[in-house]
């Protein structure tokens, strides 16, 4: 029997992806009360078995539900970057999350190009051509910069139009999702940069030697291969790191 035969997917889902159809099934269960508010969804492994699909397909389905505000995910142990004391939802991307902060922040794209990885501490599979995206975030009212983010995304076929068209919705996260890249795991490291260099101080409009928060983030696909390595210089008076355990 077709694994979706017993589920009401609706005529508007004819031709939809498996992940969209699974998301619809779960949405119906949530809205109908079959899954009550506050209840935990079945595990990824259970959903993989239930729908006979890959783990990556299940994760895309959960992202759809998360984007609709129907579910949230919590880790037993994890760290979260905060801005103004509020946690930033990495799944939605910083551009979206920070746009909803109390401060009115602007983003300026400084660089979008294809080049060879320039971070010496990048993992071996990332030491190749990458999509370079450098962004400066600043207070719209004052122009004071609060972060400088340098993203390096492993170059893949289909990235060429990003160089000409720019980022989808102004978001690198949305751009990568549109290319079928879904983050399955990753690592994040936070350090204090004791002294801001002259070049970075000029870009940020800050004093040379000023301390900053240095955040490094590496994301991976379900197959374990690197997707993005990003280094961010953050204003320590506005950004922080929150640990949940």
N, C-alpha and C positions, 0 to 999 in steps of 0.2 A: 504493500500500500504506500502511496505517496506520503512522505512524512508530513506534508502540509495539508493533506486532504481533510483532516478533521478540524483544521483551523480556518476561521473566517478571515481571509486576506482582502476581500473586497475587489470589485472590478477595476478600481483605480490602480491596483497593484499588479495588473497583468503586465508582464514584461519587466517588472521591477527586479532589482538584485536580490539575492538570497538574504543579504544583511538587512535590506529594507523590509522584506517580508517577515523575517523573524522579529524585527523591531515592532512591526505592526501587531503581530500576535501577542507579544509581551505588553504592548501599550493597551490593547483591548483587555487583557487580564488585569492590568493595573487600574484602568478607569472603571472596570466593572466591579472592582472590589475583590476579585479572585485572589489578587495579591494586595494585601492591606497596606496602608501607609505605615512606614516604619519597618515592615517585614523585609527580610533579606531575600534577594533574588537567588535562584539556584546558582551554584558555582559555574564558572566558565566550563569546567570539565563536564558538568551535568548537562549544560546547554548544548555543548558539542555533541554529546551522546544523544540527547533528545531530538535534535534537528539533523543529525548526521552531516555536519558541516565542519569546516576547519575552525581552529581557535581564532584565527585572524578574522574570519567572517563573524563569529560571535562578538568579538571586540568591536568591530565596526557597528554592529547592531546596538551594542551598549552605548557607543558614542552617540548614535542617533537619539536614543532615549535621554541621554545626559544633556544633549543640546536642546532638547525640548523641555528640560527641567523636570522630567518624570523620575529620574533616579540620581543618586549621588553615590560615589564610591569612597570608601574609607579603607585605609591600610592599617594593619595592626601596629606597624612601626614605620615612621616616615618623617621626612623633613619638608617644610613648606616655606617658600619665600614669602615675606610679607611686605606690604607697602602701607605706610601709615598705620601699622598695627593690624591690618586686614590681610588675610591670606590670599595669595594670587592663585587662581585656578589655572594651572599649567595646561590642562587639557583644552582649554578654550583659546590659549595663546595670550601672551602678555598684552598685545595690542587691544584685544577685546576686554580683558580683565581690567587693565589700567584705565581704559576709557570710562569705566563705571566707578572709578574712585572719586572721593570727595574733591580732590584737586582736578583741575582741568589741564590735562597733559596733551602735548602735541608730539608728533613723531616726525623726524626728518630722516629720510633714507640717504645715507652718505655714499653708499656704494652697492651696486649690483653687477657682478661680473663673474666670469669663469676664470679660475686661476688655480695654481697648484697649492695644496695645503701649506700654510705658513706657520702653523702651531707645532713647535718641536715636540711637545708632549702628547700629540695626537696618537690614537691607536694605529697599529700597523695598517689595518684595512682602510684607514682614512687618509693615508699619506699618498694621495692621488689628486686628480683634478676635482675641484669642488665648486659649488655655487657660493660665492661670497656675498653676504648681505650684512652691511654695517648700518646700524641705526642709532640715532641720538634721540632721547626722550627728554622733554623739557616742559616747564610750567608755561602754559600758553599766555598767561597774564604778564609774567615777569621775564620770560625767556631763559630763566635759570635752568641749566641742564641737571637732570637727576640720574641719568644712566647713559652709558655707551656700550652697545651690545654688538659683538662681532660673531656672526653665525657662519659656520662652514658646513655645508650640506654636500655629502658625497654626490658627485655629478652622475646623473642618470639620463638615459635616453628620454626625450620629451621635455627636458628643461630649457631647450633653446628659446621657447616663446616667453619664458620668464624674463629673459634679458631685454626683450623688446616691449612686452606688455606690463611688466612690473608684477607686484604681488597681488593676489586675489583679495579683494576687500581690504587691501593694505595690510594683510596678515600673512606672515610666513607659514603659520600653522595651517590656515585655510588653503594656502597654495600647495603645501605638501600633501594634504588630504585629497585635494583635487587630482593629485598625481598618483593616488593609491598608496601613499606612504603612511602607515599607522604605527605609532610608537607602542612597543610591547614591553620594554623595560629600559632601564637607564641608571646612570649614576650622577651624583651631584656633589660638588665639593665647594666649601665656602672658606675663604681665607681673608685675612686683612692685608691689603696692599699698603705697606707703610709709607710709600713715597710715590706720588703721581709723577709720571715722566713729563718732560717739557712738551712733547708732541701731543700727548693725551690731555694735558692741562689746557693747551691751546684749543683743542676741539671742544672740551667741556666748559671752557671759560672759567677754569678754576686755577688756584695757585699751584705752582710747581712744588712738589714735595708734600702736598696735602694727602692724608690717608683716605683710602676708599675701601669699600667692600668688594672683593673679587670673587665672583661666582663662576664656576666651571660646570658645564652640564653636557653629558654625553647620552644620546638616546640611541636605542637599537630597535631593529625590526624583530619579528617573531623568529626569524632564522638566526638571530644573534649578530647580524651584521650591523655596522654603524650606520645611522641615518644622519645625525647632526652633532657637531661639536661646537659649543658656543661658550665664549668668554664674555662676561659682563662686568663692567665697572659701575658700581652702584653707590649712590649717596648714602653713607652710613647713618645719617640722621633721619632718613625716610624709609630705607629698606632694612630688613632684618631676616633672621632665620628662626623659624618656629619648629620645635621638635614635638611630635605626638607619639606617645607610647602607651 
